[in-house]
Each structure stands twice: as structure tokens, then as C-alpha cells.
């Protein structure tokens, strides 16, 4: 229940940044390549940690990897870095302003993680990965 709700809220947040006047062209709730335009975002759950909290609750940490993709063949590497920095800043601000993800988590934290390059149909693509940790205490008495 928690994982699906958190995933849905992340998609909602990313979709709000997609379209005319917004920084993202495509958003997918799974990792892929080959987009209709750039920058585009993909994300998936990558890890769930669970620990004892009380005799009636467990503490779960849901970790998602959000990847922002930007081609560099047309815009150049420097401009691609600028674009990714801007998108990451906006996304971190959005997640920070709603740190409960609409009530689906007790607290969340978005942090930039790593950068890299891969090659696909559009040529070279620069990507920036952000880790989103969403913490939730869950009732284990049911």
C-alpha cells in the first residue's frame, strides 16, 4: 500500500513539470530510453528498508531513483549540464515543499546522486540521477 501510493505521488509531481512552459518533455514511471524530447524523466523503486519501530509499528524507507535525461548532441555538454541543474533544482524544491508527498509518507528527502552519459538513438545523453527517500511508519497490527 505505501509503496504504490508513494510511486503514484512521485509520478504526479513529475507530471506537473511536464508539458508547455514546464521543464520536462516526457515522464515515465519506469526506466527507459528513446524519448519524444528532452529533458525527460524516468523513475523506479530501487530499495525498501524496514526496521522495527514499536510493537505495533515498523519504520519503512522507500527509495526511488529518479533519472533526468538530456541529449548533448544538439545542445552541447555545457548547456545539457545547465538544463539538468535547473530541472534538479526545481524537482528538489518541489519535493522539499511537499515532504510528505501528499500524506503518502511521513517524510521524504530528495538528494542529487550521480551523473553519467550513455548512448542511444538520439546520440549521447547526459543524465542526472536523484535519490528520493520516503519514510513511513506502518501499522503492523492488522
N, CA, C and O atoms as CSV, one atom per row, in Angstrom:
chain,resi,resn,atom,element,x,y,z
A,1,UNK,N,N,0.824,-1.199,0.000
A,1,UNK,CA,C,0.000,0.000,0.000
A,1,UNK,C,C,0.864,1.257,0.000
A,1,UNK,O,O,0.614,2.161,-0.797
A,2,UNK,N,N,1.855,1.341,0.852
A,2,UNK,CA,C,2.704,2.515,0.933
A,2,UNK,C,C,3.524,2.738,-0.316
A,2,UNK,O,O,3.624,3.861,-0.808
A,3,UNK,N,N,4.107,1.676,-0.829
A,3,UNK,CA,C,4.979,1.782,-1.999
A,3,UNK,C,C,4.199,2.268,-3.216
A,3,UNK,O,O,4.675,3.142,-3.941
A,4,UNK,N,N,3.021,1.722,-3.449
A,4,UNK,CA,C,2.198,2.118,-4.599
A,4,UNK,C,C,1.739,3.569,-4.464
A,4,UNK,O,O,1.733,4.311,-5.446
A,5,UNK,N,N,1.355,3.974,-3.257
A,5,UNK,CA,C,0.923,5.362,-3.046
A,5,UNK,C,C,2.060,6.339,-3.268
A,5,UNK,O,O,1.874,7.382,-3.895
A,6,UNK,N,N,3.228,6.012,-2.762
A,6,UNK,CA,C,4.388,6.887,-2.925
A,6,UNK,C,C,4.759,6.986,-4.400
A,6,UNK,O,O,5.048,8.073,-4.901
A,7,UNK,N,N,4.751,5.858,-5.087
A,7,UNK,CA,C,5.068,5.840,-6.524
A,7,UNK,C,C,4.088,6.731,-7.290
A,7,UNK,O,O,4.492,7.487,-8.174
A,8,UNK,N,N,2.822,6.643,-6.957
A,8,UNK,CA,C,1.794,7.451,-7.614
A,8,UNK,C,C,2.026,8.943,-7.372
A,8,UNK,O,O,1.869,9.750,-8.288
A,9,UNK,N,N,2.398,9.313,-6.147
A,9,UNK,CA,C,2.642,10.726,-5.821
A,9,UNK,C,C,3.885,11.259,-6.533
A,9,UNK,O,O,3.912,12.417,-6.950
A,10,UNK,N,N,4.909,10.424,-6.671
A,10,UNK,CA,C,6.105,10.855,-7.404
A,10,UNK,C,C,5.730,11.121,-8.862
A,10,UNK,O,O,6.140,12.132,-9.434
A,11,UNK,N,N,4.964,10.230,-9.454
A,11,UNK,CA,C,4.526,10.398,-10.851
A,11,UNK,C,C,3.726,11.695,-10.986
A,11,UNK,O,O,3.914,12.455,-11.936
A,12,UNK,N,N,2.848,11.934,-10.044
A,12,UNK,CA,C,2.039,13.158,-10.043
A,12,UNK,C,C,2.928,14.400,-10.010
A,12,UNK,O,O,2.701,15.347,-10.763
A,13,UNK,N,N,3.934,14.397,-9.142
A,13,UNK,CA,C,4.853,15.542,-9.033
A,13,UNK,C,C,5.622,15.758,-10.333
A,13,UNK,O,O,5.758,16.887,-10.804
A,14,UNK,N,N,6.124,14.665,-10.906
A,14,UNK,CA,C,6.888,14.776,-12.149
A,14,UNK,C,C,5.987,15.204,-13.309
A,14,UNK,O,O,6.389,16.026,-14.132
A,15,UNK,N,N,4.779,14.656,-13.379
A,15,UNK,CA,C,3.850,15.034,-14.444
A,15,UNK,C,C,3.511,16.515,-14.389
A,15,UNK,O,O,3.265,17.129,-15.427
A,16,UNK,N,N,3.495,17.099,-13.198
A,16,UNK,CA,C,3.210,18.533,-13.053
A,16,UNK,C,C,4.307,19.390,-13.684
A,16,UNK,O,O,4.089,20.568,-13.967
A,17,UNK,N,N,5.470,18.808,-13.902
A,17,UNK,CA,C,6.601,19.518,-14.514
A,17,UNK,C,C,6.733,19.203,-16.003
A,17,UNK,O,O,7.744,19.535,-16.623
A,18,UNK,N,N,5.712,18.562,-16.577
A,18,UNK,CA,C,5.748,18.128,-17.972
A,18,UNK,C,C,4.793,18.976,-18.803
A,18,UNK,O,O,3.704,19.330,-18.351
A,19,UNK,N,N,5.218,19.299,-20.036
A,19,UNK,CA,C,4.334,19.993,-20.969
A,19,UNK,C,C,4.767,21.414,-21.268
A,19,UNK,O,O,5.854,21.845,-20.883
A,20,UNK,N,N,3.902,22.131,-21.959
A,20,UNK,CA,C,4.199,23.501,-22.389
A,20,UNK,C,C,4.513,24.386,-21.188
A,20,UNK,O,O,3.766,24.418,-20.211
A,21,UNK,N,N,5.620,25.095,-21.278
A,21,UNK,CA,C,6.029,26.006,-20.218
A,21,UNK,C,C,6.669,25.333,-19.022
A,21,UNK,O,O,7.040,25.999,-18.056
A,22,UNK,N,N,6.801,24.018,-19.077
A,22,UNK,CA,C,7.414,23.248,-17.994
A,22,UNK,C,C,8.750,22.670,-18.474
A,22,UNK,O,O,8.980,22.585,-19.681
A,23,UNK,N,N,9.625,22.277,-17.561
A,23,UNK,CA,C,10.959,21.838,-17.976
A,23,UNK,C,C,11.031,20.423,-18.564
A,23,UNK,O,O,11.998,20.114,-19.260
A,24,UNK,N,N,10.045,19.552,-18.310
A,24,UNK,CA,C,10.138,18.173,-18.788
A,24,UNK,C,C,9.255,17.931,-20.010
A,24,UNK,O,O,8.162,18.485,-20.130
A,25,UNK,N,N,9.757,17.092,-20.907
A,25,UNK,CA,C,9.012,16.719,-22.106
A,25,UNK,C,C,8.263,15.406,-21.875
A,25,UNK,O,O,7.069,15.315,-22.161
A,26,UNK,N,N,8.954,14.395,-21.362
A,26,UNK,CA,C,8.359,13.089,-21.096
A,26,UNK,C,C,8.590,12.687,-19.652
A,26,UNK,O,O,9.592,13.076,-19.052
A,27,UNK,N,N,7.669,11.909,-19.084
A,27,UNK,CA,C,7.815,11.324,-17.745
A,27,UNK,C,C,7.335,9.887,-17.815
A,27,UNK,O,O,6.240,9.613,-18.308
A,28,UNK,N,N,8.157,8.968,-17.320
A,28,UNK,CA,C,7.801,7.552,-17.283
A,28,UNK,C,C,8.054,7.007,-15.893
A,28,UNK,O,O,9.036,7.372,-15.247
A,29,UNK,N,N,7.167,6.130,-15.426
A,29,UNK,CA,C,7.335,5.531,-14.101
A,29,UNK,C,C,8.104,4.214,-14.173
A,29,UNK,O,O,7.912,3.315,-13.355
A,30,UNK,N,N,8.965,4.128,-15.157
A,30,UNK,CA,C,9.916,3.024,-15.325
A,30,UNK,C,C,11.088,3.572,-16.138
A,30,UNK,O,O,10.944,4.558,-16.862
A,31,UNK,N,N,12.242,2.929,-16.014
A,31,UNK,CA,C,13.423,3.408,-16.736
A,31,UNK,C,C,13.399,2.911,-18.174
A,31,UNK,O,O,13.115,1.744,-18.446
A,32,UNK,N,N,13.701,3.815,-19.074
A,32,UNK,CA,C,13.756,3.519,-20.498
A,32,UNK,C,C,14.615,4.569,-21.181
A,32,UNK,O,O,15.055,5.528,-20.548
A,33,UNK,N,N,14.848,4.390,-22.456
A,33,UNK,CA,C,15.499,5.398,-23.285
A,33,UNK,C,C,14.603,5.628,-24.495
A,33,UNK,O,O,13.598,4.938,-24.666
A,34,UNK,N,N,14.961,6.585,-25.326
A,34,UNK,CA,C,14.176,6.874,-26.517
A,34,UNK,C,C,12.948,7.707,-26.183
A,34,UNK,O,O,11.852,7.174,-26.010
A,35,UNK,N,N,13.138,8.996,-26.095
A,35,UNK,CA,C,12.073,9.906,-25.686
A,35,UNK,C,C,11.611,10.754,-26.869
A,35,UNK,O,O,12.306,10.847,-27.882
A,36,UNK,N,N,10.447,11.366,-26.739
A,36,UNK,CA,C,9.953,12.253,-27.798
A,36,UNK,C,C,10.648,13.605,-27.744
A,36,UNK,O,O,10.554,14.385,-28.692
A,37,UNK,N,N,11.340,13.891,-26.658
A,37,UNK,CA,C,12.089,15.126,-26.496
A,37,UNK,C,C,12.844,15.124,-25.182
A,37,UNK,O,O,12.737,14.191,-24.387
A,38,UNK,N,N,13.609,16.187,-24.966
A,38,UNK,CA,C,14.455,16.296,-23.772
A,38,UNK,C,C,14.274,17.667,-23.151
A,38,UNK,O,O,13.958,18.630,-23.850
A,39,UNK,N,N,14.471,17.763,-21.849
A,39,UNK,CA,C,14.796,16.710,-20.886
A,39,UNK,C,C,13.567,15.854,-20.558
A,39,UNK,O,O,12.429,16.317,-20.636
A,40,UNK,N,N,13.820,14.621,-20.197
A,40,UNK,CA,C,12.776,13.682,-19.815
A,40,UNK,C,C,13.165,13.011,-18.506
A,40,UNK,O,O,14.341,12.952,-18.146
A,41,UNK,N,N,12.155,12.504,-17.799
A,41,UNK,CA,C,12.395,11.881,-16.500
A,41,UNK,C,C,11.852,10.457,-16.492
A,41,UNK,O,O,10.804,10.166,-17.070
A,42,UNK,N,N,12.594,9.577,-15.822
A,42,UNK,CA,C,12.153,8.214,-15.561
A,42,UNK,C,C,12.398,7.935,-14.085
A,42,UNK,O,O,13.275,8.545,-13.472
A,43,UNK,N,N,11.622,7.010,-13.510
A,43,UNK,CA,C,11.880,6.647,-12.127
A,43,UNK,C,C,11.345,5.255,-11.839
A,43,UNK,O,O,10.430,4.769,-12.503
A,44,UNK,N,N,11.939,4.627,-10.833
A,44,UNK,CA,C,11.524,3.307,-10.364
A,44,UNK,C,C,11.891,3.180,-8.893
A,44,UNK,O,O,12.804,3.848,-8.408
A,45,UNK,N,N,11.163,2.308,-8.184
A,45,UNK,CA,C,11.628,1.989,-6.832
A,45,UNK,C,C,12.935,1.212,-6.945
A,45,UNK,O,O,13.099,0.395,-7.851
A,46,UNK,N,N,13.857,1.464,-6.034
A,46,UNK,CA,C,15.139,0.756,-6.104
A,46,UNK,C,C,15.455,-0.019,-4.837
A,46,UNK,O,O,16.296,-0.917,-4.845
A,47,UNK,N,N,14.774,0.333,-3.741
A,47,UNK,CA,C,15.110,-0.331,-2.479
A,47,UNK,C,C,14.019,-0.030,-1.454
A,47,UNK,O,O,13.439,1.056,-1.446
A,48,UNK,N,N,13.753,-0.998,-0.600
A,48,UNK,CA,C,12.881,-0.785,0.548
A,48,UNK,C,C,13.597,-1.352,1.764
A,48,UNK,O,O,14.018,-2.509,1.773
A,49,UNK,N,N,13.727,-0.526,2.777
A,49,UNK,CA,C,14.321,-0.971,4.035
A,49,UNK,C,C,13.230,-0.935,5.096
A,49,UNK,O,O,12.413,-0.014,5.121
A,50,UNK,N,N,13.216,-1.932,5.969
A,50,UNK,CA,C,12.221,-1.977,7.023
A,50,UNK,C,C,12.911,-2.308,8.333
A,50,UNK,O,O,13.806,-3.152,8.385
A,51,UNK,N,N,12.483,-1.630,9.393
A,51,UNK,CA,C,13.074,-1.850,10.706
A,51,UNK,C,C,11.980,-1.769,11.762
A,51,UNK,O,O,10.965,-1.096,11.580
A,52,UNK,N,N,12.202,-2.447,12.834
A,52,UNK,CA,C,11.301,-2.430,13.983
A,52,UNK,C,C,11.249,-1.021,14.546
A,52,UNK,O,O,12.284,-0.380,14.732
A,53,UNK,N,N,10.035,-0.536,14.819
A,53,UNK,CA,C,9.896,0.779,15.443
A,53,UNK,C,C,9.271,0.632,16.840
A,53,UNK,O,O,9.844,1.085,17.831
A,54,UNK,N,N,8.107,0.003,16.909
A,54,UNK,CA,C,7.461,-0.301,18.190
A,54,UNK,C,C,6.806,-1.672,18.040
A,54,UNK,O,O,6.916,-2.306,16.991
A,55,UNK,N,N,6.133,-2.121,19.081
A,55,UNK,CA,C,5.461,-3.424,18.982
A,55,UNK,C,C,4.257,-3.394,18.040
A,55,UNK,O,O,3.713,-4.445,17.700
A,56,UNK,N,N,3.841,-2.209,17.619
A,56,UNK,CA,C,2.703,-2.101,16.701
A,56,UNK,C,C,3.051,-1.416,15.378
A,56,UNK,O,O,2.200,-1.311,14.495
A,57,UNK,N,N,4.294,-0.950,15.236
A,57,UNK,CA,C,4.684,-0.234,14.020
A,57,UNK,C,C,6.081,-0.632,13.568
A,57,UNK,O,O,6.963,-0.928,14.374
A,58,UNK,N,N,6.250,-0.629,12.251
A,58,UNK,CA,C,7.565,-0.767,11.645
A,58,UNK,C,C,7.880,0.518,10.889
A,58,UNK,O,O,6.978,1.216,10.427
A,59,UNK,N,N,9.150,0.818,10.771
A,59,UNK,CA,C,9.618,2.002,10.053
A,59,UNK,C,C,10.146,1.538,8.699
A,59,UNK,O,O,11.064,0.720,8.630
A,60,UNK,N,N,9.565,2.062,7.629
A,60,UNK,CA,C,9.995,1.684,6.282
A,60,UNK,C,C,10.566,2.879,5.551
A,60,UNK,O,O,10.056,3.995,5.647
A,61,UNK,N,N,11.624,2.625,4.826
A,61,UNK,CA,C,12.257,3.636,3.976
A,61,UNK,C,C,12.132,3.139,2.538
A,61,UNK,O,O,12.741,2.138,2.160
A,62,UNK,N,N,11.335,3.851,1.743
A,62,UNK,CA,C,11.130,3.528,0.328
A,62,UNK,C,C,12.071,4.410,-0.479
A,62,UNK,O,O,12.000,5.636,-0.393
A,63,UNK,N,N,12.939,3.805,-1.249
A,63,UNK,CA,C,13.926,4.567,-2.008
A,63,UNK,C,C,13.643,4.429,-3.498
A,63,UNK,O,O,13.519,3.325,-4.029
A,64,UNK,N,N,13.543,5.576,-4.156
A,64,UNK,CA,C,13.306,5.636,-5.593
A,64,UNK,C,C,14.480,6.326,-6.264
A,64,UNK,O,O,15.085,7.232,-5.691
A,65,UNK,N,N,14.797,5.905,-7.461
A,65,UNK,CA,C,15.813,6.564,-8.287
A,65,UNK,C,C,15.084,7.299,-9.400
A,65,UNK,O,O,14.385,6.688,-10.208
A,66,UNK,N,N,15.250,8.605,-9.433
A,66,UNK,CA,C,14.663,9.457,-10.473
A,66,UNK,C,C,15.806,9.893,-11.375
A,66,UNK,O,O,16.791,10.465,-10.905
A,67,UNK,N,N,15.677,9.624,-12.671
A,67,UNK,CA,C,16.731,9.954,-13.622
A,67,UNK,C,C,16.201,10.985,-14.611
A,67,UNK,O,O,15.152,10.797,-15.227
A,68,UNK,N,N,16.947,12.079,-14.751
A,68,UNK,CA,C,16.626,13.119,-15.721
A,68,UNK,C,C,17.602,12.960,-16.885
A,68,UNK,O,O,18.816,12.926,-16.682
A,69,UNK,N,N,17.075,12.863,-18.093
A,69,UNK,CA,C,17.866,12.607,-19.302
A,69,UNK,C,C,17.881,13.854,-20.180
A,69,UNK,O,O,16.846,14.494,-20.369
A,70,UNK,N,N,19.055,14.204,-20.718
A,70,UNK,CA,C,19.178,15.342,-21.635
A,70,UNK,C,C,20.189,15.002,-22.719
A,70,UNK,O,O,21.348,14.701,-22.429
A,71,UNK,N,N,19.742,15.052,-23.971
A,71,UNK,CA,C,20.682,14.775,-25.070
A,71,UNK,C,C,21.737,15.880,-25.114
A,71,UNK,O,O,21.466,17.020,-24.737
A,72,UNK,N,N,22.940,15.534,-25.575
A,72,UNK,CA,C,24.004,16.538,-25.633
A,72,UNK,C,C,24.527,16.772,-27.050
A,72,UNK,O,O,25.375,17.638,-27.262
A,73,UNK,N,N,24.025,16.002,-28.023
A,73,UNK,CA,C,24.489,16.151,-29.412
A,73,UNK,C,C,24.090,17.516,-29.976
A,73,UNK,O,O,24.890,18.159,-30.656
A,74,UNK,N,N,22.866,17.961,-29.703
A,74,UNK,CA,C,22.365,19.227,-30.262
A,74,UNK,C,C,22.695,20.420,-29.379
A,74,UNK,O,O,23.086,21.471,-29.886
A,75,UNK,N,N,22.544,20.274,-28.067
A,75,UNK,CA,C,22.710,21.435,-27.191
A,75,UNK,C,C,24.133,21.597,-26.659
A,75,UNK,O,O,24.493,22.669,-26.174
A,76,UNK,N,N,24.937,20.551,-26.746
A,76,UNK,CA,C,26.290,20.597,-26.205
A,76,UNK,C,C,26.311,20.218,-24.732
A,76,UNK,O,O,25.302,20.313,-24.034
A,77,UNK,N,N,27.473,19.791,-24.280
A,77,UNK,CA,C,27.588,19.289,-22.912
A,77,UNK,C,C,27.339,20.369,-21.854
A,77,UNK,O,O,26.645,20.122,-20.868
A,78,UNK,N,N,27.899,21.558,-22.056
A,78,UNK,CA,C,27.743,22.626,-21.065
A,78,UNK,C,C,26.275,23.017,-20.893
A,78,UNK,O,O,25.797,23.162,-19.768
A,79,UNK,N,N,25.565,23.185,-22.004
A,79,UNK,CA,C,24.143,23.545,-21.942
A,79,UNK,C,C,23.335,22.400,-21.322
A,79,UNK,O,O,22.395,22.647,-20.566
A,80,UNK,N,N,23.696,21.146,-21.639
A,80,UNK,CA,C,22.999,19.991,-21.054
A,80,UNK,C,C,23.159,19.981,-19.534
A,80,UNK,O,O,22.216,19.667,-18.807
A,81,UNK,N,N,24.354,20.324,-19.059
A,81,UNK,CA,C,24.581,20.404,-17.612
A,81,UNK,C,C,23.703,21.493,-17.010
A,81,UNK,O,O,23.095,21.291,-15.958
A,82,UNK,N,N,23.634,22.650,-17.672
A,82,UNK,CA,C,22.773,23.746,-17.193
A,82,UNK,C,C,21.314,23.300,-17.108
A,82,UNK,O,O,20.630,23.574,-16.122
A,83,UNK,N,N,20.848,22.615,-18.142
A,83,UNK,CA,C,19.454,22.149,-18.184
A,83,UNK,C,C,19.190,21.182,-17.041
A,83,UNK,O,O,18.188,21.306,-16.337
A,84,UNK,N,N,20.088,20.217,-16.855
A,84,UNK,CA,C,19.901,19.233,-15.791
A,84,UNK,C,C,19.951,19.883,-14.408
A,84,UNK,O,O,19.169,19.528,-13.526
A,85,UNK,N,N,20.860,20.824,-14.219
A,85,UNK,CA,C,20.925,21.533,-12.935
A,85,UNK,C,C,19.619,22.245,-12.649
A,85,UNK,O,O,19.116,22.195,-11.527
A,86,UNK,N,N,19.063,22.907,-13.654
A,86,UNK,CA,C,17.805,23.636,-13.478
A,86,UNK,C,C,16.662,22.683,-13.128
A,86,UNK,O,O,15.888,22.955,-12.211
A,87,UNK,N,N,16.553,21.575,-13.851
A,87,UNK,CA,C,15.482,20.615,-13.576
A,87,UNK,C,C,15.644,20.020,-12.181
A,87,UNK,O,O,14.672,19.917,-11.434
A,88,UNK,N,N,16.869,19.628,-11.828
A,88,UNK,CA,C,17.110,19.065,-10.491
A,88,UNK,C,C,16.745,20.057,-9.391
A,88,UNK,O,O,16.107,19.686,-8.407
A,89,UNK,N,N,17.148,21.315,-9.555
A,89,UNK,CA,C,16.802,22.336,-8.556
A,89,UNK,C,C,15.292,22.458,-8.389
A,89,UNK,O,O,14.791,22.513,-7.266
A,90,UNK,N,N,14.567,22.499,-9.506
A,90,UNK,CA,C,13.109,22.617,-9.433
A,90,UNK,C,C,12.481,21.397,-8.765
A,90,UNK,O,O,11.583,21.534,-7.934
A,91,UNK,N,N,12.950,20.207,-9.127
A,91,UNK,CA,C,12.383,18.993,-8.545
A,91,UNK,C,C,12.686,18.897,-7.049
A,91,UNK,O,O,11.809,18.540,-6.263
A,92,UNK,N,N,13.919,19.212,-6.653
A,92,UNK,CA,C,14.244,19.176,-5.233
A,92,UNK,C,C,13.383,20.161,-4.463
A,92,UNK,O,O,12.908,19.843,-3.373
A,93,UNK,N,N,13.171,21.370,-5.019
A,93,UNK,CA,C,12.296,22.352,-4.373
A,93,UNK,C,C,10.875,21.815,-4.234
A,93,UNK,O,O,10.254,21.945,-3.179
A,94,UNK,N,N,10.365,21.209,-5.311
A,94,UNK,CA,C,9.002,20.662,-5.273
A,94,UNK,C,C,8.863,19.571,-4.223
A,94,UNK,O,O,7.891,19.558,-3.468
A,95,UNK,N,N,9.818,18.663,-4.168
A,95,UNK,CA,C,9.761,17.591,-3.175
A,95,UNK,C,C,9.956,18.135,-1.759
A,95,UNK,O,O,9.329,17.647,-0.819
A,96,UNK,N,N,10.823,19.145,-1.598
A,96,UNK,CA,C,11.031,19.749,-0.275
A,96,UNK,C,C,9.776,20.460,0.228
A,96,UNK,O,O,9.483,20.434,1.424
A,97,UNK,N,N,9.037,21.093,-0.679
A,97,UNK,CA,C,7.829,21.827,-0.289
A,97,UNK,C,C,6.688,20.890,0.102
A,97,UNK,O,O,5.764,21.299,0.806
A,98,UNK,N,N,6.744,19.652,-0.343
A,98,UNK,CA,C,5.719,18.664,-0.003
A,98,UNK,C,C,6.433,17.418,0.510
A,98,UNK,O,O,6.411,16.368,-0.132
A,99,UNK,N,N,7.066,17.547,1.674
A,99,UNK,CA,C,7.928,16.465,2.151
A,99,UNK,C,C,7.164,15.239,2.649
A,99,UNK,O,O,7.783,14.245,3.030
A,100,UNK,N,N,5.828,15.293,2.653
A,100,UNK,CA,C,5.047,14.088,2.981
A,100,UNK,C,C,4.459,13.455,1.728
A,100,UNK,O,O,3.732,12.465,1.817
A,101,UNK,N,N,4.763,14.010,0.573
A,101,UNK,CA,C,4.238,13.514,-0.710
A,101,UNK,C,C,2.720,13.355,-0.648
A,101,UNK,O,O,2.173,12.288,-0.927
A,102,UNK,N,N,2.075,14.427,-0.281
A,102,UNK,CA,C,0.623,14.420,-0.210
A,102,UNK,C,C,0.067,13.510,0.858
A,102,UNK,O,O,-1.059,13.029,0.736
A,103,UNK,N,N,0.841,13.262,1.913
A,103,UNK,CA,C,0.406,12.405,3.006
A,103,UNK,C,C,0.723,10.934,2.815
A,103,UNK,O,O,0.395,10.120,3.678
A,104,UNK,N,N,1.355,10.572,1.703
A,104,UNK,CA,C,1.683,9.163,1.465
A,104,UNK,C,C,2.927,8.723,2.239
A,104,UNK,O,O,3.185,7.526,2.369
A,105,UNK,N,N,3.691,9.681,2.748
A,105,UNK,CA,C,4.889,9.381,3.537
A,105,UNK,C,C,4.893,10.269,4.780
A,105,UNK,O,O,4.233,11.308,4.813
A,106,UNK,N,N,5.638,9.853,5.792
A,106,UNK,CA,C,5.798,10.698,6.973
A,106,UNK,C,C,6.794,11.816,6.693
A,106,UNK,O,O,6.664,12.926,7.211
A,107,UNK,N,N,7.786,11.507,5.868
A,107,UNK,CA,C,8.803,12.487,5.479
A,107,UNK,C,C,9.548,11.948,4.268
A,107,UNK,O,O,9.756,10.742,4.136
A,108,UNK,N,N,9.943,12.852,3.390
A,108,UNK,CA,C,10.757,12.451,2.247
A,108,UNK,C,C,11.931,13.399,2.094
A,108,UNK,O,O,11.923,14.527,2.587
A,109,UNK,N,N,12.936,12.906,1.396
A,109,UNK,CA,C,14.146,13.697,1.179
A,109,UNK,C,C,14.667,13.375,-0.215
A,109,UNK,O,O,14.880,12.210,-0.550
A,110,UNK,N,N,14.872,14.408,-1.027
A,110,UNK,CA,C,15.404,14.243,-2.378
A,110,UNK,C,C,16.818,14.785,-2.427
A,110,UNK,O,O,17.065,15.926,-2.035
A,111,UNK,N,N,17.745,13.976,-2.904
A,111,UNK,CA,C,19.139,14.408,-2.994
A,111,UNK,C,C,19.742,13.986,-4.331
A,111,UNK,O,O,19.531,12.859,-4.778
A,112,UNK,N,N,20.504,14.898,-4.979
A,112,UNK,CA,C,21.207,14.501,-6.204
A,112,UNK,C,C,22.204,13.395,-5.870
A,112,UNK,O,O,22.766,13.364,-4.775
A,113,UNK,N,N,22.415,12.507,-6.803
A,113,UNK,CA,C,23.217,11.337,-6.507
A,113,UNK,C,C,24.408,11.183,-7.441
A,113,UNK,O,O,25.559,11.212,-7.006
A,114,UNK,N,N,24.123,11.020,-8.719
A,114,UNK,CA,C,25.221,10.781,-9.649
A,114,UNK,C,C,24.863,11.285,-11.038
A,114,UNK,O,O,23.693,11.494,-11.361
A,115,UNK,N,N,25.890,11.474,-11.847
A,115,UNK,CA,C,25.753,11.925,-13.222
A,115,UNK,C,C,26.461,10.918,-14.122
A,115,UNK,O,O,27.363,10.204,-13.683
A,116,UNK,N,N,26.046,10.870,-15.374
A,116,UNK,CA,C,26.699,9.976,-16.313
A,116,UNK,C,C,26.257,10.262,-17.738
A,116,UNK,O,O,25.456,11.161,-17.994
A,117,UNK,N,N,26.801,9.470,-18.662
A,117,UNK,CA,C,26.495,9.607,-20.081
A,117,UNK,C,C,26.211,8.222,-20.632
A,117,UNK,O,O,26.871,7.254,-20.254
A,118,UNK,N,N,25.230,8.119,-21.529
A,118,UNK,CA,C,25.003,6.879,-22.266
A,118,UNK,C,C,24.686,7.241,-23.711
A,118,UNK,O,O,24.411,8.400,-24.024
A,119,UNK,N,N,24.726,6.244,-24.585
A,119,UNK,CA,C,24.439,6.465,-25.993
A,119,UNK,C,C,23.175,5.724,-26.373
A,119,UNK,O,O,22.976,4.568,-26.001
A,120,UNK,N,N,22.318,6.413,-27.128
A,120,UNK,CA,C,21.091,5.788,-27.640
A,120,UNK,C,C,20.769,6.418,-28.987
A,120,UNK,O,O,21.625,7.080,-29.573
A,121,UNK,N,N,19.551,6.226,-29.491
A,121,UNK,CA,C,19.179,6.692,-30.823
A,121,UNK,C,C,19.421,8.164,-31.073
A,121,UNK,O,O,19.761,8.543,-32.193
A,122,UNK,N,N,19.260,9.001,-30.072
A,122,UNK,CA,C,19.474,10.447,-30.224
A,122,UNK,C,C,20.954,10.806,-30.149
A,122,UNK,O,O,21.312,11.972,-30.316
A,123,UNK,N,N,21.808,9.836,-29.903
A,123,UNK,CA,C,23.233,10.087,-29.730
A,123,UNK,C,C,23.596,10.019,-28.264
A,123,UNK,O,O,23.056,9.199,-27.521
A,124,UNK,N,N,24.510,10.879,-27.845
A,124,UNK,CA,C,24.919,10.890,-26.448
A,124,UNK,C,C,23.884,11.601,-25.583
A,124,UNK,O,O,23.361,12.655,-25.945
A,125,UNK,N,N,23.604,10.999,-24.436
A,125,UNK,CA,C,22.637,11.553,-23.492
A,125,UNK,C,C,23.323,11.694,-22.136
A,125,UNK,O,O,23.892,10.736,-21.614
A,126,UNK,N,N,23.262,12.890,-21.578
A,126,UNK,CA,C,23.756,13.136,-20.227
A,126,UNK,C,C,22.587,12.914,-19.281
A,126,UNK,O,O,21.462,13.322,-19.573
A,127,UNK,N,N,22.847,12.274,-18.159
A,127,UNK,CA,C,21.766,12.062,-17.197
A,127,UNK,C,C,22.230,12.447,-15.809
A,127,UNK,O,O,23.417,12.401,-15.485
A,128,UNK,N,N,21.250,12.829,-14.998
A,128,UNK,CA,C,21.478,13.118,-13.587
A,128,UNK,C,C,20.476,12.281,-12.808
A,128,UNK,O,O,19.282,12.281,-13.106
A,129,UNK,N,N,20.973,11.576,-11.817
A,129,UNK,CA,C,20.124,10.717,-11.003
A,129,UNK,C,C,19.917,11.347,-9.635
A,129,UNK,O,O,20.856,11.831,-9.003
A,130,UNK,N,N,18.669,11.327,-9.197
A,130,UNK,CA,C,18.319,11.830,-7.875
A,130,UNK,C,C,17.736,10.666,-7.076
A,130,UNK,O,O,16.981,9.850,-7.603
A,131,UNK,N,N,18.093,10.607,-5.817
A,131,UNK,CA,C,17.530,9.592,-4.929
A,131,UNK,C,C,16.459,10.260,-4.083
A,131,UNK,O,O,16.691,11.305,-3.474
A,132,UNK,N,N,15.270,9.638,-4.054
A,132,UNK,CA,C,14.201,10.121,-3.207
A,132,UNK,C,C,13.931,9.062,-2.151
A,132,UNK,O,O,13.559,7.931,-2.466
A,133,UNK,N,N,14.122,9.443,-0.902
A,133,UNK,CA,C,13.845,8.554,0.222
A,133,UNK,C,C,12.536,8.994,0.863
A,133,UNK,O,O,12.392,10.146,1.271
A,134,UNK,N,N,11.586,8.073,0.948
A,134,UNK,CA,C,10.291,8.370,1.561
A,134,UNK,C,C,10.114,7.453,2.765
A,134,UNK,O,O,10.025,6.234,2.619
A,135,UNK,N,N,10.065,8.045,3.951
A,135,UNK,CA,C,9.948,7.282,5.195
A,135,UNK,C,C,8.488,7.187,5.604
A,135,UNK,O,O,7.722,8.141,5.464
A,136,UNK,N,N,8.117,6.019,6.113
A,136,UNK,CA,C,6.730,5.796,6.533
A,136,UNK,C,C,6.689,4.814,7.684
A,136,UNK,O,O,7.262,3.727,7.601
A,137,UNK,N,N,6.010,5.195,8.763
A,137,UNK,CA,C,5.720,4.255,9.845
A,137,UNK,C,C,4.445,3.526,9.475
A,137,UNK,O,O,3.444,4.152,9.123
A,138,UNK,N,N,4.477,2.195,9.555
A,138,UNK,CA,C,3.315,1.408,9.157
A,138,UNK,C,C,2.805,0.585,10.339
A,138,UNK,O,O,3.578,0.050,11.133
A,139,UNK,N,N,1.505,0.505,10.423
A,139,UNK,CA,C,0.828,-0.276,11.459
A,139,UNK,C,C,0.939,-1.749,11.099
A,139,UNK,O,O,0.547,-2.149,10.002
A,140,UNK,N,N,1.465,-2.556,12.005
A,140,UNK,CA,C,1.630,-3.992,11.742
A,140,UNK,C,C,0.667,-4.839,12.554
A,140,UNK,O,O,0.857,-6.049,12.675
A,141,UNK,N,N,-0.382,-4.209,13.120
A,141,UNK,CA,C,-1.323,-4.962,13.944
A,141,UNK,C,C,-2.452,-5.575,13.123
A,141,UNK,O,O,-3.169,-6.437,13.631
A,142,UNK,N,N,-2.631,-5.165,11.891
A,142,UNK,CA,C,-3.722,-5.695,11.049
A,142,UNK,C,C,-3.280,-6.951,10.328
A,142,UNK,O,O,-4.059,-7.538,9.576
